[in-house]
Amino acid sequence: MYIAEARFALWVDFIERTFLDEKFKELITKGIINGATSNPAIFKSAILTSPAYKEQLATLTHFSPKEKYEALAIFDIQKAADILHSLYDAGDDGYVSIEVDPFLCDDAEATVTEGRRLHKSINRPNVMIKVPATQAGYSAMETLASEGIAVNATLIFSLEQALNCARAFERASHKASVDTVISVFVSRIDRAIDETLRLAGIETGKMGILNAADIYNRVEALSIPKCRVLFASTGVKGSEFRASYYIDELLAYNSVNTASIVTIDAFVDSGDRVLKLPINDEVIDSYKTKVANARIDMDTLIDQQISEGLDAFKVAFSEILSALE
């Protein structure tokens, strides 16, 4: 844990083969990170831009594009899991996440099948299967967690999504004891509404944090065994806020923050180690009222963010497969 007494974990949101052999090990040795996450966009950047994959790709000439992608991704996930394994053995997380094919997001049975297959192929105990928080996803993540497979519920923007995931994990906890995380996306909400709020004279950079804080309060209150809130999408675009802003402002007991290397470096250099959550409901509700008075429909905005997030992962996945043909 980055802050052991608060059970606050810091994971790196990046996977790339050369990075795993160098900076990744350094961050672990220094006690800065104790886990890692990935997604189709991260793998797209790594596979299509790094020369580290050329040698393995040369051995996969008779594979389909998806088989090539999985071979490359599984190799990296196994490598990361092996590097993190001593942390896992010590009970200090040590997890690395891999996402199921985003095109399966509305097919619970296919998601379960792929989650099982990836988990078996990777064959490491400290791997989390990422499942998007869709209607089909709730069913799939419950099934996987019930079978003892660690699950990272991802692409969560709303309280409704988070509670659906929490209930799925609570039901699964009666059948298996396994770690789960509920990944709440933060900064994308602020980037979508901050200009409107600025014009209305309302403080910016707050809605994403307060939305995440509300979710944290509600999930923590359920006390689901081995289930934590994970704050994702915590990078800062532009110079309005300090680089570590979304880590600083979401420091919370029994939570995880996954961030880019740049954001983590900024947090280590000058970040705030004071816990900021929980935030009381009155503060959250007061700000939400201001946002509503600025004629921002948060339900519509959040639905749009969910849709755009899924689409972005689908596009990234398609571009990987096209490049590997």
Contacts in CASP RR format, 6 or more apart in sequence:
PFRMAT RR
TARGET T0000
AUTHOR 0000-0000-0000
METHOD contacts of the structure
MODEL  1
MYIAEARFALWVDFIERTFLDEKFKELITKGIINGATSNPAIFKSAILTS
PAYKEQLATLTHFSPKEKYEALAIFDIQKAADILHSLYDAGDDGYVSIEV
DPFLCDDAEATVTEGRRLHKSINRPNVMIKVPATQAGYSAMETLASEGIA
VNATLIFSLEQALNCARAFERASHKASVDTVISVFVSRIDRAIDETLRLA
GIETGKMGILNAADIYNRVEALSIPKCRVLFASTGVKGSEFRASYYIDEL
LAYNSVNTASIVTIDAFVDSGDRVLKLPINDEVIDSYKTKVANARIDMDT
LIDQQISEGLDAFKVAFSEILSALE
1 7 0 8 1.000
1 8 0 8 1.000
1 9 0 8 1.000
1 34 0 8 1.000
1 92 0 8 1.000
1 93 0 8 1.000
2 8 0 8 1.000
2 9 0 8 1.000
2 10 0 8 1.000
2 31 0 8 1.000
2 32 0 8 1.000
2 33 0 8 1.000
2 34 0 8 1.000
3 251 0 8 1.000
3 273 0 8 1.000
6 251 0 8 1.000
6 252 0 8 1.000
6 253 0 8 1.000
6 254 0 8 1.000
6 275 0 8 1.000
7 253 0 8 1.000
7 254 0 8 1.000
7 255 0 8 1.000
8 251 0 8 1.000
8 252 0 8 1.000
8 253 0 8 1.000
8 254 0 8 1.000
8 255 0 8 1.000
8 256 0 8 1.000
8 257 0 8 1.000
8 275 0 8 1.000
9 34 0 8 1.000
9 35 0 8 1.000
9 93 0 8 1.000
9 228 0 8 1.000
9 255 0 8 1.000
9 256 0 8 1.000
9 257 0 8 1.000
10 32 0 8 1.000
10 33 0 8 1.000
10 34 0 8 1.000
10 247 0 8 1.000
10 256 0 8 1.000
10 257 0 8 1.000
10 258 0 8 1.000
10 259 0 8 1.000
10 264 0 8 1.000
10 267 0 8 1.000
11 33 0 8 1.000
11 34 0 8 1.000
11 35 0 8 1.000
11 36 0 8 1.000
11 37 0 8 1.000
11 93 0 8 1.000
11 95 0 8 1.000
11 230 0 8 1.000
11 256 0 8 1.000
11 257 0 8 1.000
11 258 0 8 1.000
11 259 0 8 1.000
12 24 0 8 1.000
12 27 0 8 1.000
12 33 0 8 1.000
12 35 0 8 1.000
12 36 0 8 1.000
12 37 0 8 1.000
12 258 0 8 1.000
12 259 0 8 1.000
12 260 0 8 1.000
12 261 0 8 1.000
12 264 0 8 1.000
13 36 0 8 1.000
13 37 0 8 1.000
13 38 0 8 1.000
13 39 0 8 1.000
13 42 0 8 1.000
13 232 0 8 1.000
13 258 0 8 1.000
13 259 0 8 1.000
13 260 0 8 1.000
14 36 0 8 1.000
14 38 0 8 1.000
14 42 0 8 1.000
14 260 0 8 1.000
14 261 0 8 1.000
15 36 0 8 1.000
15 38 0 8 1.000
15 42 0 8 1.000
15 43 0 8 1.000
15 46 0 8 1.000
15 76 0 8 1.000
15 77 0 8 1.000
15 80 0 8 1.000
15 96 0 8 1.000
16 42 0 8 1.000
16 45 0 8 1.000
16 46 0 8 1.000
16 50 0 8 1.000
16 52 0 8 1.000
16 76 0 8 1.000
17 46 0 8 1.000
17 50 0 8 1.000
17 52 0 8 1.000
17 53 0 8 1.000
17 75 0 8 1.000
17 76 0 8 1.000
17 79 0 8 1.000
18 50 0 8 1.000
18 52 0 8 1.000
19 261 0 8 1.000
20 76 0 8 1.000
20 79 0 8 1.000
20 80 0 8 1.000
20 83 0 8 1.000
23 261 0 8 1.000
24 33 0 8 1.000
24 36 0 8 1.000
24 80 0 8 1.000
24 83 0 8 1.000
25 83 0 8 1.000
27 33 0 8 1.000
27 264 0 8 1.000
28 34 0 8 1.000
28 83 0 8 1.000
28 84 0 8 1.000
28 87 0 8 1.000
32 264 0 8 1.000
32 268 0 8 1.000
33 264 0 8 1.000
34 84 0 8 1.000
34 87 0 8 1.000
34 92 0 8 1.000
34 93 0 8 1.000
34 94 0 8 1.000
35 84 0 8 1.000
35 87 0 8 1.000
35 93 0 8 1.000
35 94 0 8 1.000
35 95 0 8 1.000
35 96 0 8 1.000
36 80 0 8 1.000
36 84 0 8 1.000
36 95 0 8 1.000
36 96 0 8 1.000
36 97 0 8 1.000
36 258 0 8 1.000
37 96 0 8 1.000
37 97 0 8 1.000
37 130 0 8 1.000
37 152 0 8 1.000
37 183 0 8 1.000
37 232 0 8 1.000
37 258 0 8 1.000
38 73 0 8 1.000
38 76 0 8 1.000
38 77 0 8 1.000
38 96 0 8 1.000
38 97 0 8 1.000
38 98 0 8 1.000
38 99 0 8 1.000
38 130 0 8 1.000
39 99 0 8 1.000
39 130 0 8 1.000
39 154 0 8 1.000
39 313 0 8 1.000
39 316 0 8 1.000
40 99 0 8 1.000
40 102 0 8 1.000
40 313 0 8 1.000
40 314 0 8 1.000
40 316 0 8 1.000
40 317 0 8 1.000
40 320 0 8 1.000
41 312 0 8 1.000
41 313 0 8 1.000
41 316 0 8 1.000
43 69 0 8 1.000
43 72 0 8 1.000
43 73 0 8 1.000
43 76 0 8 1.000
43 316 0 8 1.000
43 320 0 8 1.000
44 316 0 8 1.000
44 317 0 8 1.000
44 319 0 8 1.000
44 320 0 8 1.000
46 53 0 8 1.000
46 76 0 8 1.000
47 53 0 8 1.000
47 69 0 8 1.000
47 72 0 8 1.000
47 73 0 8 1.000
47 320 0 8 1.000
47 323 0 8 1.000
47 324 0 8 1.000
48 319 0 8 1.000
48 320 0 8 1.000
48 323 0 8 1.000
53 72 0 8 1.000
56 71 0 8 1.000
56 72 0 8 1.000
56 75 0 8 1.000
57 68 0 8 1.000
57 72 0 8 1.000
57 324 0 8 1.000
60 67 0 8 1.000
60 68 0 8 1.000
60 71 0 8 1.000
60 72 0 8 1.000
63 71 0 8 1.000
65 320 0 8 1.000
65 321 0 8 1.000
65 322 0 8 1.000
65 324 0 8 1.000
65 325 0 8 1.000
66 101 0 8 1.000
66 321 0 8 1.000
68 324 0 8 1.000
69 320 0 8 1.000
69 321 0 8 1.000
69 324 0 8 1.000
70 118 0 8 1.000
70 121 0 8 1.000
73 98 0 8 1.000
74 98 0 8 1.000
74 118 0 8 1.000
74 121 0 8 1.000
74 122 0 8 1.000
77 96 0 8 1.000
77 98 0 8 1.000
77 122 0 8 1.000
77 124 0 8 1.000
77 127 0 8 1.000
78 122 0 8 1.000
78 123 0 8 1.000
78 124 0 8 1.000
80 96 0 8 1.000
81 96 0 8 1.000
81 122 0 8 1.000
81 124 0 8 1.000
81 126 0 8 1.000
81 127 0 8 1.000
82 124 0 8 1.000
84 93 0 8 1.000
84 94 0 8 1.000
84 95 0 8 1.000
84 96 0 8 1.000
84 126 0 8 1.000
85 94 0 8 1.000
85 124 0 8 1.000
85 126 0 8 1.000
87 93 0 8 1.000
87 94 0 8 1.000
88 94 0 8 1.000
88 95 0 8 1.000
88 125 0 8 1.000
88 126 0 8 1.000
93 179 0 8 1.000
93 256 0 8 1.000
94 126 0 8 1.000
95 126 0 8 1.000
95 127 0 8 1.000
95 128 0 8 1.000
95 150 0 8 1.000
95 152 0 8 1.000
95 179 0 8 1.000
96 126 0 8 1.000
96 127 0 8 1.000
96 128 0 8 1.000
97 127 0 8 1.000
97 128 0 8 1.000
97 129 0 8 1.000
97 130 0 8 1.000
97 152 0 8 1.000
98 118 0 8 1.000
98 122 0 8 1.000
98 127 0 8 1.000
98 128 0 8 1.000
98 129 0 8 1.000
98 130 0 8 1.000
99 129 0 8 1.000
99 130 0 8 1.000
99 131 0 8 1.000
99 132 0 8 1.000
99 154 0 8 1.000
99 313 0 8 1.000
100 111 0 8 1.000
100 114 0 8 1.000
100 115 0 8 1.000
100 118 0 8 1.000
100 129 0 8 1.000
100 130 0 8 1.000
100 131 0 8 1.000
100 132 0 8 1.000
101 114 0 8 1.000
101 317 0 8 1.000
102 132 0 8 1.000
102 310 0 8 1.000
102 313 0 8 1.000
102 314 0 8 1.000
102 317 0 8 1.000
103 314 0 8 1.000
103 317 0 8 1.000
104 110 0 8 1.000
104 111 0 8 1.000
104 114 0 8 1.000
105 111 0 8 1.000
105 132 0 8 1.000
105 134 0 8 1.000
105 136 0 8 1.000
105 137 0 8 1.000
105 310 0 8 1.000
106 134 0 8 1.000
106 135 0 8 1.000
106 136 0 8 1.000
107 136 0 8 1.000
108 136 0 8 1.000
108 137 0 8 1.000
108 139 0 8 1.000
108 140 0 8 1.000
108 143 0 8 1.000
109 140 0 8 1.000
111 131 0 8 1.000
111 136 0 8 1.000
111 137 0 8 1.000
111 140 0 8 1.000
112 140 0 8 1.000
112 143 0 8 1.000
112 144 0 8 1.000
115 129 0 8 1.000
115 131 0 8 1.000
115 140 0 8 1.000
115 144 0 8 1.000
115 149 0 8 1.000
116 144 0 8 1.000
116 147 0 8 1.000
116 149 0 8 1.000
118 127 0 8 1.000
118 129 0 8 1.000
119 127 0 8 1.000
119 129 0 8 1.000
119 144 0 8 1.000
119 149 0 8 1.000
126 150 0 8 1.000
127 150 0 8 1.000
128 150 0 8 1.000
128 151 0 8 1.000
128 152 0 8 1.000
128 179 0 8 1.000
128 181 0 8 1.000
129 144 0 8 1.000
129 149 0 8 1.000
129 150 0 8 1.000
129 151 0 8 1.000
129 152 0 8 1.000
130 151 0 8 1.000
130 152 0 8 1.000
130 153 0 8 1.000
130 154 0 8 1.000
130 183 0 8 1.000
131 137 0 8 1.000
131 140 0 8 1.000
131 141 0 8 1.000
131 144 0 8 1.000
131 151 0 8 1.000
131 152 0 8 1.000
131 153 0 8 1.000
131 154 0 8 1.000
132 153 0 8 1.000
132 154 0 8 1.000
132 155 0 8 1.000
132 310 0 8 1.000
132 313 0 8 1.000
133 153 0 8 1.000
133 154 0 8 1.000
133 155 0 8 1.000
133 156 0 8 1.000
133 161 0 8 1.000
133 162 0 8 1.000
133 164 0 8 1.000
133 165 0 8 1.000
133 306 0 8 1.000
134 310 0 8 1.000
138 164 0 8 1.000
138 165 0 8 1.000
138 167 0 8 1.000
138 168 0 8 1.000
139 168 0 8 1.000
141 151 0 8 1.000
141 153 0 8 1.000
141 165 0 8 1.000
141 168 0 8 1.000
141 169 0 8 1.000
141 172 0 8 1.000
141 180 0 8 1.000
142 168 0 8 1.000
142 169 0 8 1.000
142 171 0 8 1.000
142 172 0 8 1.000
143 172 0 8 1.000
144 151 0 8 1.000
145 151 0 8 1.000
145 168 0 8 1.000
145 169 0 8 1.000
145 172 0 8 1.000
145 173 0 8 1.000
145 176 0 8 1.000
145 178 0 8 1.000
145 180 0 8 1.000
146 171 0 8 1.000
146 172 0 8 1.000
146 175 0 8 1.000
146 176 0 8 1.000
147 176 0 8 1.000
148 176 0 8 1.000
148 177 0 8 1.000
148 178 0 8 1.000
149 178 0 8 1.000
150 178 0 8 1.000
150 179 0 8 1.000
150 180 0 8 1.000
151 169 0 8 1.000
151 178 0 8 1.000
151 180 0 8 1.000
151 181 0 8 1.000
152 180 0 8 1.000
152 181 0 8 1.000
152 183 0 8 1.000
152 230 0 8 1.000
153 165 0 8 1.000
153 168 0 8 1.000
153 169 0 8 1.000
153 180 0 8 1.000
153 181 0 8 1.000
153 182 0 8 1.000
153 183 0 8 1.000
154 183 0 8 1.000
154 232 0 8 1.000
155 183 0 8 1.000
155 185 0 8 1.000
155 306 0 8 1.000
155 309 0 8 1.000
155 310 0 8 1.000
155 313 0 8 1.000
156 162 0 8 1.000
156 165 0 8 1.000
156 182 0 8 1.000
156 183 0 8 1.000
156 184 0 8 1.000
156 185 0 8 1.000
156 215 0 8 1.000
157 184 0 8 1.000
157 185 0 8 1.000
157 188 0 8 1.000
157 189 0 8 1.000
157 211 0 8 1.000
157 302 0 8 1.000
157 305 0 8 1.000
157 306 0 8 1.000
158 299 0 8 1.000
158 302 0 8 1.000
158 306 0 8 1.000
159 211 0 8 1.000
159 214 0 8 1.000
159 215 0 8 1.000
159 218 0 8 1.000
161 306 0 8 1.000
162 182 0 8 1.000
162 184 0 8 1.000
162 215 0 8 1.000
162 218 0 8 1.000
162 219 0 8 1.000
162 229 0 8 1.000
163 218 0 8 1.000
163 219 0 8 1.000
165 182 0 8 1.000
166 182 0 8 1.000
166 218 0 8 1.000
166 219 0 8 1.000
166 222 0 8 1.000
166 224 0 8 1.000
166 227 0 8 1.000
169 180 0 8 1.000
169 182 0 8 1.000
169 224 0 8 1.000
169 227 0 8 1.000
170 222 0 8 1.000
170 224 0 8 1.000
170 227 0 8 1.000
172 178 0 8 1.000
172 180 0 8 1.000
173 224 0 8 1.000
173 225 0 8 1.000
173 226 0 8 1.000
173 227 0 8 1.000
177 225 0 8 1.000
177 226 0 8 1.000
178 226 0 8 1.000
179 226 0 8 1.000
179 227 0 8 1.000
180 224 0 8 1.000
180 226 0 8 1.000
180 227 0 8 1.000
180 228 0 8 1.000
181 227 0 8 1.000
181 228 0 8 1.000
181 229 0 8 1.000
181 230 0 8 1.000
181 256 0 8 1.000
182 215 0 8 1.000
182 219 0 8 1.000
182 227 0 8 1.000
182 228 0 8 1.000
182 229 0 8 1.000
182 230 0 8 1.000
183 230 0 8 1.000
183 231 0 8 1.000
183 232 0 8 1.000
183 258 0 8 1.000
184 211 0 8 1.000
184 212 0 8 1.000
184 215 0 8 1.000
184 216 0 8 1.000
184 229 0 8 1.000
184 230 0 8 1.000
184 231 0 8 1.000
184 232 0 8 1.000
185 232 0 8 1.000
185 233 0 8 1.000
185 305 0 8 1.000
186 208 0 8 1.000
186 209 0 8 1.000
186 211 0 8 1.000
186 212 0 8 1.000
186 231 0 8 1.000
186 232 0 8 1.000
186 233 0 8 1.000
186 234 0 8 1.000
186 246 0 8 1.000
186 250 0 8 1.000
187 208 0 8 1.000
187 233 0 8 1.000
187 234 0 8 1.000
187 235 0 8 1.000
187 236 0 8 1.000
187 237 0 8 1.000
187 246 0 8 1.000
188 233 0 8 1.000
188 305 0 8 1.000
188 309 0 8 1.000
189 207 0 8 1.000
189 208 0 8 1.000
189 211 0 8 1.000
189 301 0 8 1.000
189 302 0 8 1.000
189 305 0 8 1.000
190 204 0 8 1.000
190 205 0 8 1.000
190 206 0 8 1.000
190 207 0 8 1.000
190 208 0 8 1.000
190 209 0 8 1.000
191 237 0 8 1.000
192 301 0 8 1.000
192 304 0 8 1.000
192 305 0 8 1.000
193 207 0 8 1.000
193 291 0 8 1.000
193 296 0 8 1.000
193 301 0 8 1.000
194 204 0 8 1.000
194 205 0 8 1.000
196 294 0 8 1.000
196 296 0 8 1.000
197 203 0 8 1.000
197 204 0 8 1.000
197 207 0 8 1.000
197 291 0 8 1.000
197 294 0 8 1.000
197 296 0 8 1.000
198 204 0 8 1.000
200 294 0 8 1.000
202 290 0 8 1.000
202 291 0 8 1.000
202 294 0 8 1.000
203 287 0 8 1.000
204 240 0 8 1.000
205 240 0 8 1.000
205 241 0 8 1.000
205 245 0 8 1.000
206 287 0 8 1.000
207 287 0 8 1.000
207 288 0 8 1.000
207 291 0 8 1.000
207 298 0 8 1.000
209 246 0 8 1.000
209 249 0 8 1.000
209 250 0 8 1.000
210 279 0 8 1.000
210 283 0 8 1.000
210 284 0 8 1.000
210 287 0 8 1.000
210 288 0 8 1.000
212 229 0 8 1.000
212 231 0 8 1.000
212 250 0 8 1.000
213 250 0 8 1.000
213 277 0 8 1.000
213 278 0 8 1.000
213 279 0 8 1.000
213 284 0 8 1.000
214 281 0 8 1.000
214 284 0 8 1.000
215 229 0 8 1.000
216 229 0 8 1.000
216 250 0 8 1.000
216 252 0 8 1.000
216 255 0 8 1.000
216 277 0 8 1.000
216 278 0 8 1.000
217 277 0 8 1.000
217 278 0 8 1.000
217 279 0 8 1.000
217 281 0 8 1.000
219 227 0 8 1.000
219 229 0 8 1.000
220 229 0 8 1.000
220 254 0 8 1.000
220 278 0 8 1.000
228 254 0 8 1.000
228 255 0 8 1.000
228 256 0 8 1.000
229 252 0 8 1.000
229 254 0 8 1.000
229 255 0 8 1.000
229 256 0 8 1.000
230 255 0 8 1.000
230 256 0 8 1.000
230 257 0 8 1.000
230 258 0 8 1.000
231 246 0 8 1.000
231 247 0 8 1.000
231 250 0 8 1.000
231 255 0 8 1.000
231 256 0 8 1.000
231 257 0 8 1.000
231 258 0 8 1.000
232 258 0 8 1.000
233 246 0 8 1.000
234 246 0 8 1.000
234 247 0 8 1.000
234 250 0 8 1.000
234 257 0 8 1.000
234 258 0 8 1.000
234 259 0 8 1.000
234 263 0 8 1.000
235 243 0 8 1.000
235 246 0 8 1.000
235 259 0 8 1.000
235 260 0 8 1.000
235 262 0 8 1.000
235 263 0 8 1.000
236 242 0 8 1.000
236 243 0 8 1.000
236 245 0 8 1.000
236 246 0 8 1.000
236 263 0 8 1.000
242 248 0 8 1.000
242 266 0 8 1.000
242 270 0 8 1.000
242 271 0 8 1.000
243 262 0 8 1.000
243 263 0 8 1.000
243 266 0 8 1.000
243 267 0 8 1.000
244 263 0 8 1.000
244 266 0 8 1.000
244 267 0 8 1.000
244 270 0 8 1.000
244 271 0 8 1.000
244 272 0 8 1.000
246 257 0 8 1.000
246 259 0 8 1.000
246 263 0 8 1.000
247 257 0 8 1.000
247 259 0 8 1.000
247 263 0 8 1.000
247 264 0 8 1.000
247 267 0 8 1.000
247 271 0 8 1.000
248 267 0 8 1.000
248 271 0 8 1.000
248 272 0 8 1.000
248 276 0 8 1.000
249 276 0 8 1.000
250 257 0 8 1.000
250 276 0 8 1.000
250 277 0 8 1.000
251 257 0 8 1.000
251 272 0 8 1.000
251 273 0 8 1.000
251 274 0 8 1.000
251 275 0 8 1.000
251 276 0 8 1.000
251 277 0 8 1.000
252 275 0 8 1.000
252 276 0 8 1.000
252 277 0 8 1.000
252 278 0 8 1.000
253 275 0 8 1.000
253 277 0 8 1.000
255 277 0 8 1.000
259 267 0 8 1.000
288 298 0 8 1.000
291 298 0 8 1.000
292 298 0 8 1.000
END
